[in-house]
């Protein structure tokens, strides 16, 4: 079985950060989401991974490499414009050949894994096996309708009146039968080749299509709040460890990671929290549920429930919460009021008194 990981989206909901980096490389618990995806996929026993990339292809290639550290070779497949999930299957046709494969969206985090579903697919080999999860807002997703015995009756993309609360969450297992379906469908009203339409075509043609319910934690990290929520969840599993320097005047509570070369001076770190390599935290309070990236500087500030990317500087500001601070950004001064910030890379903000 091969894997097809989709990382070609434009990330419009992450602007301004997505103007200067791919959304799939935004970190949770100081690890890029796409890296977590590759670890999950490689753990399914796949023989090769194809990664579909767009304009951020060079950045993603630099971050992932040739796949050696994941134990599976990676092939990069360029998509010049996002044209739908089924279009990714179409352009990967020569890479996939006639092999079975798992398709996995590059901004989805499923820390409990889908190994049991992969094993079930290998045994039964239906034309398609979709992974579904109960959601409160099914009209925002592709929805699977099942009969009382769990047989898939129909799949519908973003239905106005959903007949089910089982959303297709971005993990799909296919045999080579899907290629005929992709070739047979037309673009949707939004101009994309929908994988939902391909699955429905298989159903209409009498192919075996199955659904597996995933009951674990799942998050599509495509929006700021979702990324921050996912960061909270991944930090909750943090294994504490102090590899940097913490002075005697500092207090650490809960599960805290201080990475090599980091320094904590006259500060309080409330876990779960991670302080990245080479970062200085001085006269500050950090956490809980905060991930500070490498080579940052935090002075005289209070940051909680936030993600701070590499090289950022936060100095003498009011308390920040639920914030996402871009790479090499600078936030300084302050008026004593709490703020929430979402700022892009290399940005300088002074909060006026």
C-alpha positions in Angstrom: 0.0 0.0 0.0 1.2 3.5 -0.9 0.2 6.8 0.7 -0.9 10.1 -0.9 -0.5 13.1 1.4 -2.2 16.4 0.3 -0.3 19.6 1.1 -1.1 21.9 -1.8 -3.7 24.1 -0.3 -3.3 27.9 -0.3 -4.2 28.4 3.4 -6.3 31.5 3.0 -7.8 31.1 6.5 -4.3 31.5 8.0 -3.5 34.9 6.4 -1.2 36.8 7.1 0.9 33.8 8.1 0.2 31.8 5.0 1.6 34.6 2.9 5.1 33.5 4.0 4.8 29.8 4.9 2.6 26.8 4.1 -0.1 26.2 6.6 0.9 22.5 6.9 4.2 23.6 8.5 2.6 25.6 11.3 3.5 23.9 14.5 1.6 22.3 17.4 3.6 21.5 20.5 6.6 22.8 18.5 6.2 20.2 15.7 4.9 21.0 12.2 1.5 19.5 11.6 2.7 17.9 8.4 5.5 16.1 10.3 2.9 14.6 12.6 0.9 13.5 9.6 3.9 11.8 8.0 4.7 9.9 11.2 1.1 8.6 11.4 1.1 7.6 7.7 4.5 5.9 7.8 3.3 3.9 10.8 0.6 2.3 8.6 3.3 0.2 6.9 3.1 2.0 3.5 5.9 1.4 1.0 6.1 4.9 -0.5 4.6 8.3 0.2 3.6 10.8 -2.5 3.2 14.4 -1.2 1.1 16.7 -3.3 2.5 20.2 -3.1 1.7 23.6 -4.6 3.7 26.8 -4.6 5.2 26.0 -1.2 6.8 22.8 -2.6 10.4 23.9 -1.9 9.6 24.7 1.7 7.8 21.4 2.3 10.6 19.5 0.6 13.2 21.2 2.8 11.1 20.4 6.0 10.4 16.7 5.1 13.5 15.7 3.1 13.5 12.5 1.2 11.6 10.5 3.8 14.6 8.8 5.3 13.8 10.0 8.9 10.2 8.6 8.5 11.5 5.3 7.2 9.6 5.6 3.9 10.7 7.3 0.6 8.9 10.4 -0.4 8.0 11.5 -4.0 6.9 15.1 -4.5 4.0 15.7 -6.9 3.4 19.3 -8.1 -0.1 20.7 -8.4 -0.1 24.1 -10.1 -3.5 25.1 -8.7 -5.8 23.6 -6.1 -8.5 21.8 -8.1 -10.0 19.4 -5.6 -9.0 16.3 -3.8 -9.9 14.0 -6.6 -7.7 16.0 -8.9 -4.8 15.1 -6.6 -5.6 11.4 -7.2 -5.7 12.2 -11.0 -2.3 13.9 -11.1 -0.8 11.1 -8.9 -2.0 8.4 -11.2 1.5 7.4 -12.5 2.9 7.4 -9.0 0.1 5.3 -7.5 0.0 2.8 -10.4 -2.4 0.0 -9.6 -1.5 -0.1 -5.9 -3.9 0.3 -3.0 -3.3 3.6 -1.2 -4.3 5.7 1.7 -5.1 9.4 1.0 -4.5 11.7 4.0 -5.0 15.5 4.2 -1.8 17.2 5.3 -3.5 19.5 8.0 -5.4 16.7 9.8 -4.2 15.5 13.2 -5.5 12.1 14.5 -3.1 11.3 17.4 -4.9 8.0 18.2 -4.1 6.8 14.7 -6.0 4.7 12.1 -3.9 1.6 12.2 -6.9 -0.6 13.0 -8.8 0.8 10.0 -5.8 0.3 7.7 -5.6 -3.4 8.9 -9.4 -3.8 8.2 -8.9 -2.3 4.7 -6.1 -4.7 3.9 -8.2 -7.7 4.9 -11.4 -6.8 2.9 -10.0 -4.5 0.2 -13.2 -2.6 -0.7 -13.0 -0.2 -3.6 -13.1 2.6 -1.0 -13.1 2.7 2.8 -13.8 6.2 4.2 -13.1 7.3 7.7 -15.9 9.2 9.4 -16.3 11.0 12.7 -19.4 12.4 14.4 -19.5 16.2 14.2 -21.9 18.9 15.4 -21.8 20.8 12.0 -22.1 18.2 9.3 -23.2 20.8 6.7 -19.5 21.9 6.6 -18.2 18.5 5.5 -18.7 15.7 3.1 -21.3 13.5 4.9 -21.8 9.7 4.8 -25.3 8.3 5.1 -25.3 4.7 6.5 -28.1 2.2 7.0 -28.7 0.6 10.4 -26.2 -2.1 9.6 -23.5 0.4 8.7 -23.7 0.0 4.9 -22.9 3.2 3.1 -25.9 4.5 1.2 -24.8 7.8 -0.1 -22.1 10.5 0.4 -22.9 14.2 -0.1 -20.5 17.1 -0.1 -21.6 19.9 2.3 -25.3 19.1 2.3 -27.7 22.0 3.2 -29.9 19.5 5.2 -27.6 16.7 6.4 -29.2 13.3 7.0 -26.3 12.2 9.1 -23.7 13.6 11.5 -20.9 11.4 10.2 -18.3 13.6 8.4 -15.6 12.3 6.2 -12.5 13.6 7.9 -9.8 13.5 5.4 -8.5 9.9 5.5 -9.5 7.6 2.7 -8.4 4.1 1.7 -8.7 3.1 -2.0 -8.0 0.3 -4.4 -7.1 1.2 -8.1 -10.9 1.2 -8.7 -11.0 4.8 -7.7 -9.1 5.9 -10.8 -12.0 5.0 -13.1 -14.3 7.0 -10.8 -12.0 10.0 -10.9 -11.9 9.9 -14.7 -15.7 9.7 -14.9 -16.7 12.7 -12.7 -17.0 16.3 -13.7 -16.0 19.4 -11.7 -18.4 20.5 -9.1 -20.2 23.9 -9.0 -17.1 25.3 -7.2 -14.9 24.2 -10.1 -13.2 21.3 -8.3 -13.0 17.5 -8.7 -14.6 16.3 -5.5 -13.5 13.1 -3.9 -17.0 12.8 -2.5 -18.3 12.6 -6.1 -15.8 9.9 -6.9 -16.9 7.9 -3.9 -20.5 8.4 -4.8 -19.7 7.2 -8.4 -18.3 4.0 -7.0 -21.4 3.5 -4.9 -23.7 4.1 -7.9 -21.7 1.6 -10.0 -22.2 -1.1 -7.4 -18.7 -1.1 -6.0 -18.0 -2.1 -2.4 -17.7 1.1 -0.3 -17.3 0.9 3.4 -17.1 3.4 6.3 -15.1 3.1 9.5 -16.0 5.4 12.5 -13.0 7.0 14.1 -13.8 7.8 17.8 -10.5 9.3 18.8 -9.4 13.0 18.9 -9.5 14.6 15.4 -8.7 18.1 14.4 -8.6 19.8 11.0 -6.0 22.5 11.8 -7.1 24.8 8.9 -8.1 27.7 11.1 -6.3 29.6 13.9 -8.7 28.4 16.7 -8.4 24.8 15.5 -4.6 25.0 15.5 -4.6 26.4 19.1 -7.0 23.7 20.2 -4.8 21.1 18.7 -1.8 22.6 20.3 -3.6 22.2 23.7 -4.3 18.6 23.0 -0.8 17.7 21.9 0.7 19.5 24.8 -1.5 17.5 27.2 0.5 14.4 26.2 3.9 16.2 26.8 6.6 14.2 28.5 8.4 16.7 30.8 12.1 17.3 30.4 14.6 20.0 31.3 17.6 20.1 28.9 18.1 23.9 29.0 19.0 26.1 31.9 16.5 27.2 34.6 17.8 29.5 37.3 16.9 29.1 41.0 14.6 32.2 40.9 12.3 30.5 38.4 9.3 28.2 39.1 8.2 25.4 36.8 4.8 23.6 37.5 3.2 20.8 35.6 4.6 19.1 32.5 7.2 21.5 31.1 9.8 20.9 28.4 12.8 23.3 28.2 14.8 22.3 25.1 18.6 22.4 24.8 20.1 25.9 24.9 17.0 27.5 26.2 17.2 29.7 29.3 14.5 30.5 31.9 15.4 33.5 34.1 13.3 34.8 37.0 10.2 33.4 35.3 7.3 31.0 35.9 6.4 28.3 33.4 3.1 26.6 34.0 2.7 23.4 32.1 1.8 21.9 29.9 4.3 24.1 28.0 7.3 23.8 25.8 10.2 26.3 25.5 12.1 25.9 22.3 15.8 25.4 21.8 17.9 28.6 22.2 14.9 30.6 23.5 15.3 33.1 26.4 12.4 33.6 28.9 13.2 36.4 31.3 11.0 38.0 34.0 7.9 36.4 32.4 5.1 34.0 32.9 4.4 31.3 30.2 1.6 28.9 30.0 -0.3 26.8 30.4 -0.9 25.3 26.9 1.8 27.4 25.3 4.4 26.3 22.8 7.3 28.8 22.3 9.5 27.9 19.3 13.2 28.0 19.0 15.4 31.1 19.3 12.7 33.4 20.7 13.0 36.1 23.3 10.3 36.7 25.9 10.9 39.5 28.4 8.5 41.0 30.9 5.4 39.4 29.4 2.7 36.9 30.2 1.7 34.5 27.4 -0.9 31.7 27.8 -2.7 29.2 25.5 -0.6 30.4 22.5 1.8 29.3 19.8 4.9 31.4 19.3 6.9 30.6 16.2 10.7 30.5 15.7 12.7 33.7 16.3 9.8 35.8 17.7 10.4 38.5 20.3 7.8 39.5 22.8 8.7 42.3 25.2 6.9 44.3 27.9 3.4 43.7 26.5 0.1 43.2 28.2 -1.0 39.6 28.8 -1.4 37.6 25.6 -3.8 34.7 25.3 -5.0 32.5 22.4 -2.4 34.2 20.2 -0.4 33.0 17.2 2.8 34.9 16.7 4.7 34.5 13.4 8.4 33.7 12.8 10.8 36.6 13.6 7.8 38.8 14.6 8.3 41.5 17.3 5.7 42.6 19.8 6.6 45.3 22.2 5.3 48.0 24.6 1.8 47.9 26.1 -1.1 49.5 27.9 -1.9 47.0 30.5 -4.9 45.4 28.7 -5.0 41.8 27.6 -4.7 41.1 23.9 -5.2 38.3 21.4 -2.9 38.6 18.4 -2.5 36.7 15.2 0.5 38.2 13.4 2.6 37.0 10.4 6.2 36.5 10.0 8.8 39.3 10.3 6.1 41.7 11.6 6.8 44.4 14.2 3.9 45.6 16.4 4.1 48.1 19.1 1.1 48.2 21.4 0.7 51.9 22.2 0.3 53.0 25.8 
